[in-house]
Amino acid sequence: MKKNYIMTPGPTPVPEEVLLEIAKPIIHHRTPQYQEIFKKAVEGLKYLFKTQNDVFTFASSGTGAMETAVINLLSKGDKAIVVRGGKFGERFGEICSAYGIEVIPIDVEWGKPVEPEVIKKTLSENKDVKAVFTTLCETSTGTKNDIEAISKVASSTKAVLVVDAISGLGADDMRTDEWKVDMVVSGSQKGVMLPPGLAFLSVSKRAMDMAKASDLPKYYFDLKAYKKSLDKNDVPWTPAVSLVRGFCKSIDMIKEEGLENVLARHARLAIGTREAVKALGLELFSASPSDAVTAVKVPEGVDGQNLVKTMRNKYGVTIAGGQEHLKGKIFRIAHLGYMIEFDTTTALSALEMVLKESGYKFKIGSGVGAALQAFAETQKTVGV
């Protein structure tokens, strides 16, 4: 018998209570009943995003909300700075290029955060830039960027700041209003504890004013249509009714735990994972680790792709491998969403088993032991 665990940075585990809510009989979306559900969802999103701005919901993956940000903010021929420190930073650049936006890239070595001073310098050299695109957690490398510092740089210019927080929201702190972030993107299958299928986008008044002037082609993702409907507690197109209903249950669980406690839980799991990695003699990949996912260098002599495959197929623990040029060179263990200490130690136990089978030399149990020690030590300082 094999029991399966999903320890990837998306999709993430979904609580039973949320699954049961999603499984309830479908209702029609053009009814007062659904409007009440949707109203609660919008209020919950504002709590999660730490904002009073409008937050829009789309029946799409997170990439849909990324595209929405680009095509509603900008017009043909506009310039945008794109921080490219991983696969998802590069995606923002690809979307901009697809719509004829002039991309000014800031290329950052994968695994390192962008230096806010580099953004400041690039902005000073390109005063006609309309937007800066960056990520909170670059999922492909497990790297967290300093959005607070970046926002201080961007907010002193005319450029709007857009942050991809698809995997970071609910794991790494994201203070949308306090940090004056104009647009924040997220998705349902990460810290929100839902299946894939919903994308979210918070929009400041400044960004909404730009959307009114944008001349890029758009239809389904036209924020003007969404704003008109949102003001009536509605959406312009058929919503993912069951997922929105499930989101309401998910946000109830997050509120019950308390958002700051949710962040503290993610921090504890991340610390435990990092300590385990060090105890095993392995090396962290990121110079600025996110609390959503930990990226680890594959040790010499171990087949990185086989490691991920064996953990999944033999031990039932699904983690993520490296992407692009990092394929086979790193693996990524998430501690995101509906996860607690014992999920982490299960993943670490499977990792130790596979490392042992691969001929890697270490003391069996050292990683799990270090994680448990870290959990005990951080219980009071980081929260339960």
C-alpha positions as CSV (number, residue, x, y, z in Angstrom):
1,M,0.0,0.0,0.0
2,K,1.2,3.5,-0.8
3,K,-0.2,6.8,0.6
4,N,0.3,9.8,-1.5
5,Y,1.5,13.2,-0.4
6,I,1.7,16.3,-2.6
7,M,4.6,18.6,-1.5
8,T,4.9,20.7,-4.6
9,P,4.6,24.5,-4.8
10,G,1.3,24.1,-6.7
11,P,-1.0,22.4,-6.8
12,T,-1.0,22.0,-3.0
13,P,-3.1,19.9,-0.7
14,V,-6.8,20.9,-0.4
15,P,-8.5,20.5,3.0
16,E,-11.4,18.1,3.3
17,E,-13.7,20.9,4.4
18,V,-13.0,22.8,1.2
19,L,-13.4,19.8,-1.0
20,L,-16.8,19.1,0.6
21,E,-17.9,22.7,0.0
22,I,-16.8,22.4,-3.6
23,A,-18.8,19.2,-4.0
24,K,-22.1,20.9,-3.0
25,P,-24.8,21.0,-5.7
26,I,-24.2,23.7,-8.3
27,I,-26.2,27.0,-8.2
28,H,-26.8,29.5,-10.9
29,H,-24.4,32.4,-10.9
30,R,-27.0,35.1,-11.8
31,T,-28.8,34.8,-8.5
32,P,-28.8,36.6,-5.2
33,Q,-27.5,33.4,-3.6
34,Y,-24.4,33.4,-5.6
35,Q,-23.9,37.2,-5.3
36,E,-23.8,36.7,-1.5
37,I,-21.1,34.0,-1.9
38,F,-19.1,36.2,-4.3
39,K,-19.4,39.2,-1.9
40,K,-17.9,37.1,0.9
41,A,-15.1,35.9,-1.5
42,V,-14.2,39.5,-2.4
43,E,-14.0,40.5,1.3
44,G,-11.9,37.5,1.9
45,L,-9.5,38.4,-0.9
46,K,-9.0,41.9,0.5
47,Y,-8.1,40.3,3.8
48,L,-5.6,38.0,2.2
49,F,-4.1,40.7,0.0
50,K,-4.0,43.2,2.8
51,T,-5.7,45.8,0.7
52,Q,-8.7,48.0,0.3
53,N,-8.3,48.0,-3.5
54,D,-10.6,46.2,-5.8
55,V,-9.6,42.5,-6.2
56,F,-10.8,40.7,-9.3
57,T,-11.4,37.0,-9.8
58,F,-10.9,35.1,-13.0
59,A,-11.7,31.6,-14.1
60,S,-8.1,30.9,-15.2
61,S,-4.7,29.9,-14.0
62,G,-2.5,32.6,-12.5
63,T,-1.0,33.3,-15.9
64,G,-4.4,34.6,-16.9
65,A,-4.2,37.3,-14.2
66,M,-0.6,38.0,-15.3
67,E,-1.8,38.7,-18.8
68,T,-4.7,40.8,-17.5
69,A,-2.2,43.0,-15.7
70,V,-0.1,43.6,-18.8
71,I,-2.9,44.2,-21.3
72,N,-4.9,46.5,-19.1
73,L,-2.0,48.6,-17.8
74,L,-0.1,49.2,-21.0
75,S,-0.6,50.5,-24.6
76,K,1.2,49.7,-27.8
77,G,4.8,50.9,-27.8
78,D,5.0,51.4,-24.0
79,K,8.1,50.4,-22.1
80,A,8.2,48.1,-19.1
81,I,10.9,46.9,-16.8
82,V,10.8,43.1,-16.2
83,V,12.8,41.4,-13.5
84,R,13.9,38.1,-14.9
85,G,15.3,35.9,-12.1
86,G,13.5,32.7,-12.9
87,K,11.0,31.0,-15.2
88,F,8.0,33.1,-13.9
89,G,9.8,36.5,-14.1
90,E,10.6,35.5,-17.7
91,R,6.9,34.8,-18.3
92,F,6.0,38.4,-17.6
93,G,8.5,39.4,-20.2
94,E,7.1,36.9,-22.7
95,I,3.6,38.3,-22.2
96,C,4.8,41.9,-22.7
97,S,6.6,40.9,-25.8
98,A,3.5,39.1,-27.2
99,Y,1.6,42.4,-27.0
100,G,4.3,44.6,-28.5
101,I,5.5,46.1,-25.2
102,E,9.2,47.2,-25.2
103,V,10.7,45.1,-22.5
104,I,13.7,46.5,-20.5
105,P,15.0,43.3,-18.8
106,I,16.8,43.1,-15.5
107,D,18.4,39.7,-15.6
108,V,19.2,38.2,-12.3
109,E,21.1,35.1,-11.7
110,W,18.6,32.3,-10.8
111,G,18.6,31.8,-7.1
112,K,19.4,35.4,-6.2
113,P,17.0,38.2,-5.4
114,V,17.0,41.4,-7.5
115,E,18.8,44.3,-5.9
116,P,16.4,47.3,-5.5
117,E,19.2,49.6,-6.4
118,V,19.4,48.0,-9.9
119,I,15.7,48.7,-10.4
120,K,16.3,52.3,-9.2
121,K,19.1,52.8,-11.6
122,T,17.2,51.3,-14.5
123,L,14.2,53.6,-13.8
124,S,16.5,56.6,-13.7
125,E,17.9,55.7,-17.1
126,N,14.4,55.1,-18.6
127,K,12.1,57.7,-17.2
128,D,9.4,56.8,-19.7
129,V,8.9,53.3,-18.3
130,K,5.2,52.8,-17.5
131,A,5.5,49.6,-15.3
132,V,7.8,47.4,-13.3
133,F,7.1,43.7,-13.2
134,T,8.6,41.5,-10.5
135,T,7.8,38.5,-8.3
136,L,7.3,38.0,-4.5
137,C,8.4,34.3,-4.6
138,E,10.2,33.1,-7.8
139,T,8.8,29.6,-7.6
140,S,11.3,28.1,-10.0
141,T,14.2,28.9,-7.6
142,G,12.5,29.3,-4.2
143,T,13.7,32.9,-4.0
144,K,12.0,35.7,-2.3
145,N,12.4,39.3,-3.5
146,D,12.2,42.3,-1.2
147,I,9.0,43.8,-2.4
148,E,8.9,46.5,0.3
149,A,12.3,47.9,-0.8
150,I,11.4,47.6,-4.5
151,S,8.1,49.5,-3.8
152,K,10.0,52.4,-2.2
153,V,12.0,52.7,-5.4
154,A,9.0,52.4,-7.8
155,S,6.6,54.6,-5.8
156,S,8.9,57.6,-6.2
157,T,8.4,57.4,-10.0
158,K,5.5,57.4,-12.4
159,A,5.8,53.7,-13.0
160,V,3.3,51.3,-11.5
161,L,4.5,48.2,-9.7
162,V,3.1,44.8,-10.5
163,V,4.0,41.8,-8.3
164,D,3.5,38.1,-9.1
165,A,2.5,36.7,-5.8
166,I,1.0,33.5,-7.2
167,S,3.0,31.2,-4.9
168,G,4.0,33.7,-2.3
169,L,0.7,35.0,-1.1
170,G,-0.1,33.5,2.3
171,A,3.4,32.2,2.7
172,D,5.6,35.3,2.4
173,D,4.3,38.6,3.7
174,M,2.6,40.8,1.1
175,R,1.4,44.2,2.3
176,T,-0.3,45.5,-0.8
177,D,-1.5,48.8,0.5
178,E,1.2,49.6,3.0
179,W,3.9,49.0,0.4
180,K,1.9,50.8,-2.3
181,V,1.9,48.0,-4.8
182,D,-0.4,48.8,-7.7
183,M,-1.2,45.3,-8.9
184,V,-0.7,41.9,-7.1
185,V,-1.4,38.6,-8.9
186,S,-2.2,35.3,-7.3
187,G,-3.8,32.0,-8.0
188,S,-6.0,29.4,-6.2
189,Q,-3.7,26.3,-6.1
190,K,-1.0,27.6,-3.8
191,G,-1.4,29.1,-0.4
192,V,-5.1,29.6,-0.9
193,M,-5.6,25.8,-0.5
194,L,-7.9,25.3,-3.6
195,P,-7.6,23.3,-6.8
196,P,-6.3,25.1,-9.8
197,G,-8.8,27.2,-11.7
198,L,-9.0,30.7,-10.1
199,A,-6.8,33.7,-10.5
200,F,-6.9,36.9,-8.6
201,L,-5.7,40.5,-9.2
202,S,-5.7,43.4,-6.9
203,V,-5.8,46.8,-8.7
204,S,-5.0,50.2,-7.2
205,K,-6.8,53.4,-8.3
206,R,-3.7,54.5,-10.2
207,A,-3.6,51.2,-12.1
208,M,-7.3,51.3,-12.8
209,D,-7.0,54.8,-14.3
210,M,-4.3,53.4,-16.6
211,A,-6.6,50.6,-17.6
212,K,-9.2,53.1,-18.8
213,A,-6.6,54.4,-21.3
214,S,-5.0,51.1,-22.4
215,D,-5.3,50.4,-26.1
216,L,-4.0,46.8,-26.2
217,P,-6.5,44.2,-27.5
218,K,-8.6,42.5,-24.8
219,Y,-12.0,41.0,-24.3
220,Y,-12.3,38.3,-21.7
221,F,-9.7,39.9,-19.5
222,D,-11.0,43.5,-19.9
223,L,-10.8,45.1,-16.4
224,K,-13.4,47.7,-17.4
225,A,-16.0,45.0,-17.8
226,Y,-14.9,43.3,-14.6
227,K,-15.1,46.6,-12.7
228,K,-18.6,47.4,-14.0
229,S,-19.7,44.0,-12.7
230,L,-17.7,44.0,-9.5
231,D,-19.5,47.2,-8.4
232,K,-22.7,45.1,-8.6
233,N,-21.3,42.1,-6.7
234,D,-21.0,40.2,-10.0
235,V,-18.6,39.1,-12.8
236,P,-19.1,39.7,-16.5
237,W,-18.6,36.1,-17.6
238,T,-19.6,32.7,-16.1
239,P,-17.6,32.2,-12.9
240,A,-16.1,29.0,-11.5
241,V,-19.0,28.8,-9.0
242,S,-17.9,25.8,-7.1
243,L,-14.3,27.0,-6.7
244,V,-15.5,30.4,-5.5
245,R,-17.7,28.6,-2.9
246,G,-14.7,26.6,-1.9
247,F,-12.6,29.7,-1.5
248,C,-15.1,31.1,1.0
249,K,-14.5,28.0,3.2
250,S,-10.7,28.3,2.6
251,I,-10.7,31.9,3.7
252,D,-12.8,31.0,6.8
253,M,-10.0,28.5,7.8
254,I,-7.3,31.2,7.2
255,K,-9.2,33.7,9.3
256,E,-9.7,31.2,12.0
257,E,-6.0,30.5,12.2
258,G,-5.2,34.2,11.6
259,L,-3.2,35.4,8.7
260,E,-0.2,36.3,10.8
261,N,-0.3,32.8,12.3
262,V,-0.5,31.4,8.8
263,L,2.6,33.2,7.8
264,A,4.3,32.1,11.0
265,R,3.4,28.5,10.3
266,H,5.0,28.7,6.8
267,A,8.1,30.3,8.4
268,R,8.4,27.4,10.9
269,L,8.1,24.8,8.2
270,A,10.6,26.6,6.0
271,I,13.1,26.9,8.8
272,G,12.7,23.2,9.7
273,T,13.2,22.2,6.0
274,R,16.3,24.4,5.7
275,E,17.8,23.0,8.9
276,A,17.2,19.5,7.7
277,V,18.9,20.2,4.4
278,K,22.0,21.5,6.2
279,A,22.1,18.5,8.5
280,L,22.1,16.2,5.5
281,G,25.1,18.0,4.2
282,L,23.1,19.4,1.3
283,E,23.2,23.0,0.0
284,L,20.3,25.4,-0.4
285,F,20.0,26.9,-3.9
286,S,18.6,30.3,-3.1
287,A,20.5,33.1,-1.5
288,S,17.1,34.5,-0.3
289,P,14.9,31.6,0.5
290,S,11.1,31.9,0.4
291,D,8.9,30.5,3.1
292,A,6.7,28.9,0.3
293,V,9.2,26.5,-1.1
294,T,12.8,25.4,-0.5
295,A,15.1,24.7,-3.4
296,V,18.0,22.3,-2.8
297,K,21.1,21.5,-4.9
298,V,21.3,17.9,-6.0
299,P,24.5,16.4,-4.5
300,E,27.3,15.1,-6.6
301,G,26.7,11.6,-7.8
302,V,23.0,11.6,-7.4
303,D,20.6,11.7,-10.4
304,G,18.3,14.6,-9.6
305,Q,15.5,13.6,-12.0
306,N,15.5,10.1,-10.7
307,L,15.4,11.4,-7.1
308,V,12.2,13.3,-7.8
309,K,10.7,10.3,-9.7
310,T,11.6,7.7,-7.0
311,M,10.1,9.8,-4.2
312,R,6.9,10.1,-6.2
313,N,6.6,6.6,-7.6
314,K,8.0,4.5,-4.8
315,Y,7.3,6.5,-1.7
316,G,4.2,8.5,-2.8
317,V,5.8,11.9,-2.0
318,T,5.6,14.3,-4.9
319,I,8.1,17.2,-4.8
320,A,9.2,19.4,-7.7
321,G,12.3,19.2,-9.7
322,G,14.3,22.0,-11.4
323,Q,13.1,23.8,-14.5
324,E,14.9,24.8,-17.7
325,H,18.7,24.7,-17.1
326,L,18.2,23.6,-13.5
327,K,16.5,20.4,-14.5
328,G,18.2,17.6,-12.6
329,K,20.3,20.1,-10.7
330,I,17.9,21.1,-7.9
331,F,14.8,19.7,-6.3
332,R,12.1,21.8,-4.5
333,I,10.1,20.9,-1.4
334,A,7.1,23.1,-0.7
335,H,5.7,24.0,2.7
336,L,2.8,25.9,1.3
337,G,-0.9,26.1,2.1
338,Y,-2.5,23.1,3.9
339,M,0.7,21.7,5.4
340,I,1.9,21.2,8.9
341,E,5.1,19.8,10.5
342,F,4.3,16.2,9.9
343,D,3.8,16.7,6.2
344,T,7.3,18.2,6.2
345,T,8.9,15.4,8.1
346,T,7.2,12.8,5.9
347,A,8.7,14.5,2.8
348,L,12.1,14.6,4.5
349,S,11.9,10.9,5.5
350,A,11.2,10.0,1.9
351,L,14.1,12.2,0.8
352,E,16.4,10.4,3.2
353,M,15.3,7.0,1.9
354,V,16.0,7.9,-1.7
355,L,19.3,9.6,-0.9
356,K,20.4,6.4,1.0
357,E,19.4,4.3,-2.0
358,S,21.3,6.6,-4.3
359,G,24.6,6.0,-2.4
360,Y,24.7,9.4,-0.8
361,K,26.6,9.3,2.5
362,F,24.9,10.7,5.6
363,K,23.6,9.7,9.0
364,I,20.1,8.3,8.5
365,G,17.6,10.4,10.5
366,S,19.8,13.4,10.7
367,G,17.6,15.6,8.4
368,V,14.3,14.6,10.1
369,G,15.9,15.1,13.5
370,A,17.2,18.6,12.6
371,A,13.7,19.5,11.4
372,L,12.0,18.4,14.6
373,Q,14.6,20.2,16.7
374,A,14.0,23.4,14.6
375,F,10.2,23.0,15.1
376,A,10.7,22.7,18.9
377,E,13.0,25.7,19.0
378,T,10.8,27.9,16.9
379,Q,7.5,27.0,18.5
380,K,7.6,30.0,20.8
381,T,9.6,32.5,18.7
382,V,7.8,32.0,15.3
383,G,4.4,30.8,16.5
384,V,2.5,27.6,16.6
